[in-house]
């Protein structure tokens, strides 16, 4: 068993991390050669086995993935849940006026990815566009809600509270909200719009608790101490974005992907 201490809002918090349970199915899905090699290369930074195990993923769960974009995690969650569980993709609202081109392109890539129902099963896709569209399903119907690297967008749009409320409503009692986000050092001033992509971990915890969740545990599985979180284009300077172009690409590749918090919240 691992014991971690860290300072949070002036108080000493204790985290107990039990050894990860073996999950041969999850390991097999992650190692499947059908996964795109360029995506599997990101495993060293995104640690899907450790991350999903930390959140308590099981093959018979109903899981909601918020804003899956082109589907990096869907590539794992879909095949893993196909036989016994249900994956629901709460995706961008494609009926929105003046839809950004990256959303149109990303959704087309997502739809193409999951068209192989033999691998992915039947993934339910629902629009999610808080505060206008916030229904994620029947109240108390989901075991796990996941959001990966989206918190900065919620903060910029001022919708994190609505996201938390929607997640709380759809989860069963004892259900888990799993959050991975780009971490801003606590001694750094937080941009209210999170334009760098980095967000204080303490703020995420405070917001989730204010909306009814119980903070269960934090993991450092997606930490990257090489990330100084002060790059010219924020998190997008780092891979896979590399917005500085080839001139700075080697420098940022050497850093790797962003330093990230990995937080587990439970609905009482």
Helices and strands as residue ranges (DSSP letters): E 2-8, E 11-17, H 24-31, H 37-40, H 43-46, H 48-54, E 62-66, H 74-81, E 86-91, H 101-113, H 117-120, E 124-127, E 142-148, H 151-157, H 160-170, E 171-184, E 199-200, H 201-210, E 213-219, G 234-237, H 246-255, E 260-267
